Amino acid sequence: MTSFNRSTSRRLRKLTQIPSVWEGDRRPLSSPTQHSDSETKGECILWVDGTQGIVRGMDVVPPESGPEAIVRTLMRAMENPHSPAKPARPQRIVVRDREIQFYLRGVLQDLDIAIDYSPDLPLIDELFRGFAEILDSQVPELPPQYAKALREKALAIWQAAPWELLEEQQILSIEINKWDVGTLYASMMGMLGMEYGVLLYRSEDSLKHFRATILREDESQGHLEEAFLKQDCLFLTFEHADETDEEEEFEDLAKLPLSEIEPTFGNIHPLEGLRSVLYDEEALIVYVALESLNRFIRDHRRHLGSGSFPALSRRYRISLPDSCDEQTKSVAITVSSMPELAAELEEMAGYEDEEDSEDEEIESESTPMFRSLRDDLIPEDSFLSLGVVSWEMLEYLRQGVNYHQAGEIKPVGDGLPVILIQTSRPKAKTVIENIEKAGGLKAICFNPGADPFGGDRYDLGLLQTQNGELFLFGEFLDDDPVHVEARKKWNQRCKNTKGYCGLIIAKGLTGAARGNPQLRDMMALFEARSLSPKDLGIGTLQLMPQLQFE
């Protein structure tokens, strides 16, 4: 039997011994009327001062915890009790379990505490009756009569995976006209496996307001939380059924078997906040919305997966669950795509075609800063980074991008070194088209550049197309420590891959994905070669002076 070491026993004996009787017990956290087992709920350990009528210590532990757990809680009850109790040790302890009694007698034998048995513990019995009443009064997350049917519809959505076909701004309207709901506006979530689900907005205004709010410059946690809680929607999300609270390496849910996927439902409203509970009418609304959405995806999968977002509409009659007490046992639902709203949301995010085309005309007429270079391929306001894509992610990219220029790459090292260029979607399309017109991407290079007037030296990022032209994509001071470190990693990774690298063109410059584009934002992958300055053979490029006129 485990016992206290001597120093612990001396420390506990120094506590004032008070003339009181403490009750102690360990019981499952469940109500007799609930059909839930203690393995999921845990067990509660309570230590109560029966003389003063106060709880001194309480813990919830896994059912498989040994008898040591009740001693740990007792120690806290003595040394660090709940307020208003003060540190002390009792004269007598009463338990209702013979095994616990004998165990405590052995462990506490040096503390001069009497350990007695009683089949009844009045204070603890009363506390657990109160716990049971609280559990009985809790509203279940889903109405019991609809829970099974809702989970079935949710898992059908998971298998249909509408987020593989529709982007967040490509909204589907679901016209219900029942239960005080007119039309719901469905937005799909599934960005690189970060979160999968369906948001069912109760109004178009709520959807627009949320998207406009998160696109503002302020991206602080408080700002985003406030925007989140001001939504007016029902939601379905998916989680790992065995998820724990511990920090784990990111795992894409899409890789898990269906048996490990757990659907969760809820409601968000500006005046209610987040509620992970659906009431009867809400459950029926979500039920018919998911069923009609699933049928629409099934009927129009080819059109929705074509890369465009055409105008589509279909009417369905959805049967209600057998347990439903509604007079009518079916509801007519109309599901429609909303390409005009999608265009409006894209414009809201900064995809302004007309302004972009004007900017590109100006950029194409600008004078290159360095001799022998063109700078009219990559937009000036683009986000640029040097990084690496794991070999596993590379396979997702190859299948997910709209344009892919393949290379003969063998997976060596930690991944493929890549240059990521993020801009607006119209500009990204133009970049991709211009590289295609030039025959594709041949190589990515870094070459020295110099400013003979200011004395600065540069590391110039260059793209070489198949027709031999060189395009400037980045100018970096060669003494910038951040860039120097990034270039060291780039060189080593290119050495590992035998000179292969890649260029990724992504959209989403002005949206929430700015600086952190997800898989769905990546529009093109060009696999190419990496060239050294010696291979390029053009020497140090000189900065050209810019003439200014009044």
C-alpha positions in Angstrom: 0.0 0.0 0.0 1.3 3.5 -0.9 1.8 5.7 2.1 2.9 9.3 2.8 6.6 9.9 3.0 7.8 11.2 6.4 8.2 14.8 5.4 4.5 14.9 4.1 3.3 13.3 7.3 5.2 15.8 9.5 3.7 18.7 7.4 0.1 17.4 7.8 0.6 16.8 11.5 1.4 20.5 11.9 -2.1 21.4 10.7 -4.5 22.4 13.5 -6.7 19.4 14.4 -10.3 20.6 14.8 -13.1 18.8 16.7 -15.1 18.0 13.6 -16.3 15.0 11.6 -15.8 14.9 7.8 -17.8 12.9 5.4 -16.0 11.5 2.3 -17.3 9.6 -0.8 -16.8 8.9 -4.5 -19.7 8.5 -6.8 -20.5 8.5 -10.6 -21.6 11.9 -12.0 -24.9 10.8 -13.5 -28.5 10.9 -12.7 -30.5 7.6 -12.2 -33.0 8.8 -14.9 -30.3 9.4 -17.5 -29.0 6.8 -19.9 -25.4 7.7 -19.6 -22.6 5.8 -18.1 -20.0 7.0 -15.7 -17.2 6.3 -18.2 -18.1 9.4 -20.1 -19.2 11.5 -17.2 -16.5 10.7 -14.7 -16.7 10.3 -10.9 -17.0 13.0 -8.3 -15.0 12.9 -5.0 -16.4 15.0 -2.2 -15.0 15.8 1.3 -17.5 17.7 3.5 -17.1 19.1 7.0 -20.2 17.6 8.7 -19.8 19.8 11.8 -19.7 23.1 9.9 -21.8 22.0 7.0 -19.3 23.1 4.2 -17.6 21.5 1.3 -13.8 21.4 1.8 -12.7 19.6 -1.3 -14.2 18.3 -4.6 -12.7 16.7 -7.7 -14.0 14.9 -10.8 -11.8 12.0 -11.8 -11.9 9.2 -14.5 -13.7 6.1 -13.2 -10.5 4.0 -13.7 -8.6 6.2 -11.1 -7.4 4.2 -8.2 -8.0 4.9 -4.4 -5.1 7.3 -4.4 -7.4 9.9 -6.0 -9.6 10.1 -2.9 -6.5 10.7 -0.8 -5.3 13.5 -3.1 -8.6 15.3 -2.7 -8.5 14.8 1.1 -5.0 16.4 1.2 -6.3 19.4 -0.6 -9.3 19.5 1.7 -6.9 19.7 4.6 -4.2 22.0 3.3 -6.0 24.1 0.6 -9.8 23.8 1.3 -12.5 25.7 -0.5 -13.5 29.0 1.0 -14.5 29.8 3.7 -12.8 26.8 5.3 -9.3 27.1 6.7 -6.5 24.6 6.7 -7.0 21.9 9.3 -7.2 18.2 9.9 -10.3 16.5 11.4 -10.6 14.3 14.4 -12.8 11.8 12.6 -13.6 10.8 9.1 -16.7 8.8 8.0 -17.1 6.9 4.7 -19.7 4.5 3.4 -17.3 2.1 1.6 -15.5 -0.5 3.6 -12.6 -0.7 1.1 -12.1 3.0 1.3 -12.2 2.8 5.1 -9.5 0.2 5.3 -7.4 2.0 2.7 -7.6 5.3 4.6 -6.7 3.7 7.9 -3.5 2.5 6.4 -2.6 5.7 4.7 -3.6 8.1 7.5 -2.3 6.0 10.4 0.3 8.6 11.5 -2.2 11.6 11.5 -4.3 10.6 14.6 -7.5 10.7 12.6 -10.2 8.1 13.3 -11.7 6.4 10.2 -15.2 5.1 10.7 -17.8 3.5 8.5 -21.5 4.5 8.1 -24.0 3.3 5.5 -25.5 6.9 5.3 -23.7 10.2 4.8 -26.5 12.8 5.2 -24.7 15.8 3.8 -23.1 14.1 0.8 -26.4 12.3 0.1 -28.1 15.6 -0.1 -25.4 17.1 -2.3 -25.6 14.3 -4.8 -29.4 14.5 -4.9 -28.9 18.1 -5.9 -26.4 17.2 -8.6 -28.9 14.6 -9.9 -31.7 17.2 -10.1 -29.4 19.6 -12.0 -28.5 16.8 -14.5 -32.2 15.9 -14.9 -33.1 19.5 -15.6 -30.4 20.0 -18.3 -31.7 20.4 -21.8 -30.1 17.8 -24.2 -28.1 19.0 -27.1 -30.6 17.6 -29.5 -34.3 16.7 -28.9 -34.2 13.0 -28.2 -36.9 12.2 -30.7 -34.9 13.8 -33.5 -31.3 13.1 -32.4 -30.7 9.9 -34.4 -32.3 11.2 -37.6 -30.3 14.5 -37.4 -27.0 12.7 -36.9 -27.8 10.5 -39.9 -28.5 13.5 -42.1 -25.3 15.2 -40.8 -23.1 12.2 -41.7 -24.7 12.1 -45.1 -23.6 15.7 -45.6 -20.1 14.6 -44.4 -20.0 11.9 -47.1 -21.3 14.3 -49.8 -18.5 16.8 -48.8 -20.1 20.0 -50.4 -17.1 22.0 -49.3 -15.1 20.2 -52.0 -17.4 21.8 -54.6 -18.4 25.2 -53.1 -16.4 28.0 -51.7 -17.6 30.0 -48.6 -19.0 32.8 -50.7 -20.8 30.5 -53.0 -24.1 30.5 -51.2 -27.1 28.2 -51.6 -30.6 29.5 -50.6 -32.9 27.0 -48.9 -36.5 28.2 -49.0 -38.5 26.6 -46.3 -41.5 28.9 -45.4 -42.3 27.0 -42.2 -41.7 27.3 -38.5 -41.3 31.1 -38.8 -38.4 30.6 -41.2 -38.6 31.9 -44.8 -35.2 31.2 -46.4 -31.9 30.0 -45.0 -28.6 30.9 -46.7 -26.1 28.0 -46.6 -22.4 28.6 -46.6 -19.9 25.7 -46.6 -16.8 25.5 -44.4 -13.9 23.2 -45.2 -10.7 25.1 -45.6 -7.8 22.6 -45.6 -9.5 20.5 -43.0 -9.3 23.3 -40.4 -13.0 23.1 -39.9 -15.7 21.4 -41.8 -19.4 22.3 -41.6 -22.4 24.2 -42.9 -23.6 27.6 -41.7 -27.4 28.2 -42.2 -27.9 32.0 -42.0 -31.4 33.2 -41.2 -31.0 36.3 -43.4 -28.9 37.6 -46.2 -28.1 40.7 -44.2 -26.5 38.6 -41.4 -24.3 36.8 -43.8 -23.1 40.0 -45.5 -22.6 41.8 -42.2 -20.4 39.0 -40.8 -18.2 38.8 -43.9 -17.8 42.5 -44.1 -16.8 42.6 -40.4 -14.1 40.0 -40.6 -12.7 41.7 -43.7 -11.9 44.9 -41.8 -8.3 45.8 -41.0 -8.8 45.0 -37.3 -8.0 41.3 -36.9 -7.7 41.2 -33.1 -9.2 38.3 -31.2 -11.8 40.6 -29.6 -12.9 41.9 -32.9 -13.2 38.4 -34.4 -15.1 37.1 -31.4 -17.6 40.0 -31.5 -18.2 39.4 -35.2 -18.7 35.7 -34.6 -21.3 36.2 -31.8 -23.2 38.7 -34.0 -24.1 36.1 -36.6 -27.7 34.9 -36.8 -27.5 31.3 -37.9 -27.9 27.6 -37.2 -24.8 25.5 -37.7 -23.5 22.0 -38.2 -19.8 21.3 -37.6 -17.8 18.1 -37.4 -15.2 17.0 -34.9 -13.0 14.0 -34.1 -15.1 11.8 -31.9 -12.1 10.9 -29.7 -10.7 14.5 -29.5 -9.0 15.4 -26.2 -8.2 18.7 -24.6 -4.4 18.1 -25.0 -2.6 20.0 -27.8 -2.0 17.5 -30.6 -0.4 17.8 -34.0 -3.0 19.0 -36.6 -5.0 16.2 -38.2 -7.2 16.6 -41.2 -10.7 15.1 -40.3 -11.1 14.1 -43.9 -8.5 11.4 -43.4 -10.5 9.7 -40.6 -13.0 6.9 -41.0 -16.7 7.8 -40.8 -16.9 6.1 -37.4 -14.6 8.7 -35.9 -16.5 11.7 -37.1 -18.9 13.4 -34.7 -21.4 16.0 -35.9 -22.2 18.9 -33.6 -25.1 21.3 -33.9 -26.0 24.7 -32.5 -27.3 28.2 -32.8 -25.7 31.7 -32.9 -27.7 34.8 -32.3 -26.6 38.4 -31.4 -28.9 38.3 -28.3 -28.3 34.7 -27.3 -24.7 34.2 -28.2 -23.5 30.7 -29.0 -25.8 27.8 -27.9 -24.8 24.2 -28.5 -28.4 23.1 -28.2 -31.2 22.8 -30.7 -34.8 22.9 -29.6 -37.7 21.1 -31.4 -38.5 23.5 -34.2 -34.8 24.3 -34.8 -34.0 20.6 -35.1 -36.7 20.2 -37.7 -35.5 23.2 -39.6 -31.9 21.8 -39.7 -33.2 18.4 -40.6 -35.1 19.5 -43.7 -32.3 21.9 -44.7 -29.6 19.2 -44.5 -31.8 16.7 -46.4 -32.6 19.1 -49.2 -29.0 20.3 -49.4 -27.8 16.7 -49.7 -30.2 16.1 -52.5 -29.2 19.3 -54.3 -25.5 18.4 -54.1 -26.2 14.9 -55.4 -28.3 16.2 -58.3 -25.9 19.0 -59.4 -22.5 17.6 -58.4 -21.2 17.8 -62.0 -22.2 21.4 -62.5 -21.0 22.6 -59.1 -17.7 20.8 -59.6 -17.0 22.4 -62.9 -15.2 25.4 -61.5 -18.0 27.8 -62.2 -21.0 28.7 -60.1 -24.0 28.5 -62.4 -27.6 29.5 -61.6 -29.3 26.2 -60.5 -32.6 25.5 -58.7 -34.5 22.4 -57.7 -37.6 21.8 -55.6 -37.9 18.9 -53.2 -40.5 17.4 -50.9 -38.9 16.3 -47.7 -40.6 13.8 -45.4 -40.4 14.7 -41.7 -39.1 12.2 -39.1 -41.6 9.6 -38.0 -41.4 10.9 -34.4 -42.6 14.3 -35.5 -46.0 15.4 -34.2 -46.6 17.9 -37.0 -50.0 17.7 -38.8 -48.3 17.6 -42.2 -45.7 14.9 -42.6 -43.7 16.6 -45.4 -42.4 20.0 -46.4 -41.8 21.5 -49.9 -38.3 23.0 -50.1 -36.6 24.9 -52.9 -32.8 25.0 -53.1 -31.1 27.5 -55.4 -27.6 28.6 -56.1 -26.9 32.4 -55.8 -24.2 33.4 -58.3 -25.1 37.1 -58.0 -24.6 37.1 -54.2 -21.4 35.1 -54.7 -20.1 37.9 -57.0 -21.1 40.6 -54.5 -19.3 38.8 -51.7 -16.2 38.4 -53.8 -16.3 42.1 -54.6 -16.6 42.8 -50.9 -13.5 40.8 -50.3 -11.6 43.0 -52.8 -11.9 41.1 -56.1 -12.4 44.3 -58.2 -12.0 43.3 -61.8 -12.2 46.7 -63.4 -9.7 48.4 -61.0 -7.4 45.4 -61.3 -7.3 45.6 -65.1 -6.5 49.3 -65.0 -3.7 48.7 -62.4 -2.3 46.0 -64.6 -2.2 48.3 -67.6 -0.2 50.8 -65.6 2.1 48.2 -64.3 2.8 46.8 -67.7 3.9 50.2 -68.9 6.2 50.8 -66.0 10.0 50.9 -66.4 12.0 48.0 -64.9 14.3 49.0 -62.0 17.1 46.7 -63.1 18.5 46.2 -66.6 17.5 43.0 -68.4 14.4 42.5 -66.3 10.7 42.8 -66.7 8.6 43.7 -63.6 5.1 43.5 -65.2 4.3 39.9 -64.3 3.8 40.0 -60.5 1.5 42.8 -59.1 3.3 45.3 -56.8 1.0 44.8 -53.8 1.4 41.0 -53.8 2.2 39.1 -50.6 5.4 37.1 -51.0 7.0 34.3 -49.0 9.7 31.6 -49.3 8.8 28.4 -47.7 8.3 24.6 -48.1 5.4 22.4 -48.8 5.4 18.9 -47.4 5.3 16.0 -49.8 1.9 15.0 -48.5 0.5 18.5 -49.0 2.1 18.7 -52.4 -0.2 15.8 -53.6 -3.3 17.7 -52.3 -2.0 20.8 -54.2 -1.5 19.0 -57.4 -5.1 17.8 -57.3 -6.7 20.9 -55.9 -5.3 23.8 -58.0 -6.9 25.0 -61.2 -3.6 25.0 -63.1 -0.7 22.6 -62.5 2.6 22.5 -64.4 4.2 19.1 -63.4 7.8 18.4 -63.0 9.9 15.2 -62.4 10.4 15.7 -58.7 11.5 12.9 -56.3 10.4 13.4 -52.7 13.7 14.0 -50.8 14.0 16.0 -47.6 11.2 17.7 -45.7 9.3 18.9 -48.8 9.4 21.0 -51.9 10.8 24.5 -51.6 8.3 27.0 -52.9 7.8 30.7 -53.6 4.3 31.7 -52.7 2.8 34.8 -54.4 -0.6 35.9 -53.1 -2.7 38.5 -54.8 -6.3 39.2 -55.7 -8.1 36.5 -57.8 -8.3 38.5 -61.0 -4.7 39.4 -60.8 -3.8 35.8 -60.0 -5.6 34.7 -63.1 -3.7 37.2 -65.2 -0.3 36.0 -63.8 -1.2 32.4 -64.6 -2.3 33.3 -68.1 0.9 35.3 -68.8 3.1 32.5 -67.6 1.2 30.0 -69.8 1.6 32.4 -72.8 5.3 32.4 -72.2 5.4 28.6 -72.5 5.3 28.0 -68.8 7.8 28.5 -66.0 11.3 27.2 -66.6 13.2 28.2 -63.5 13.3 30.2 -60.2 16.5 32.1 -59.5 18.1 34.5 -57.0 20.6 36.8 -58.5 22.7 39.7 -57.1 21.7 43.3 -57.8 23.4 46.5 -56.8 22.5 50.2 -56.5 25.6 52.1 -57.7 24.3 55.4 -56.3 23.0 54.4 -52.9 25.5 51.6 -52.3 22.9 49.0 -51.3 23.2 45.4 -52.6 20.2 43.2 -53.3 19.2 39.6 -53.7 16.8 39.6 -56.6 14.1 37.0 -56.9 13.6 36.1 -60.6 11.2 33.9 -62.6 12.5 32.6 -65.9 9.8 31.5 -68.4 10.3 29.0 -71.2 10.7 31.7 -73.8 13.8 32.9 -72.0 12.3 36.1 -70.4 13.2 37.1 -66.8 10.6 38.6 -64.5 11.4 40.2 -61.2 9.2 39.0 -58.3 11.1 40.3 -55.3 13.9 42.6 -54.2 15.6 41.8 -50.9 18.4 43.6 -49.1 21.2 41.1 -49.0 22.0 41.9 -45.3 18.4 41.4 -44.1 18.8 38.7 -41.5 15.3 37.3 -42.0 15.9 36.9 -45.8 19.4 35.6 -45.3 18.0 32.8 -43.1 15.2 32.1 -45.5 17.7 31.9 -48.4 19.9 29.4 -46.5 16.9 27.1 -46.0 15.9 27.6 -49.7 19.3 26.6 -50.9 19.6 23.6 -48.7 16.1 22.4 -49.7 16.8 22.9 -53.4 20.0 20.9 -52.9 18.0 18.1 -51.3 15.5 18.0 -54.2 18.3 18.0 -56.8 17.4 21.5 -58.0 13.6 21.2 -58.1 11.3 23.9 -56.6 7.9 25.4 -57.1 5.9 28.5 -57.6 2.4 28.8 -56.0 0.0 31.5 -57.1 -2.8 32.2 -54.6 -5.8 34.4 -54.2 -7.2 36.1 -51.1 -4.9 39.0 -50.6 -7.5 41.3 -49.0 -9.6 38.6 -47.2 -9.2 36.8 -44.0 -6.6 34.5 -45.6 -4.2 37.3 -46.3 -0.7 36.1 -45.5 -2.0 32.6 -44.7 -3.7 31.2 -47.8 -5.4 27.9 -47.4 -5.5 25.1 -50.0 -8.7 26.4 -51.5 -7.0 29.8 -52.1 -4.2 28.3 -54.1 -4.9 28.6 -57.8 -1.8 27.4 -59.6 1.3 25.3 -58.9 4.3 25.5 -61.3 7.0 22.9 -60.7 10.3 24.2 -62.0 14.1 24.1 -61.6 16.2 26.3 -59.3 19.1 28.1 -60.9 22.1 29.6 -59.2 23.5 33.0 -60.3 26.3 31.1 -62.0 23.8 29.0 -64.0 21.9 32.1 -65.0 25.1 33.8 -66.1 23.9 37.4 -66.2 26.2 38.8 -63.5 25.3 41.5 -61.0 22.3 43.6 -62.2 22.5 47.4 -61.8 19.7 49.5 -60.5 18.5 52.0 -63.1 17.9 55.6 -61.9 14.3 56.8 -62.0 13.8 60.2 -63.8 11.2 62.5 -62.2 9.6 65.4 -64.0 7.7 68.4 -62.6 
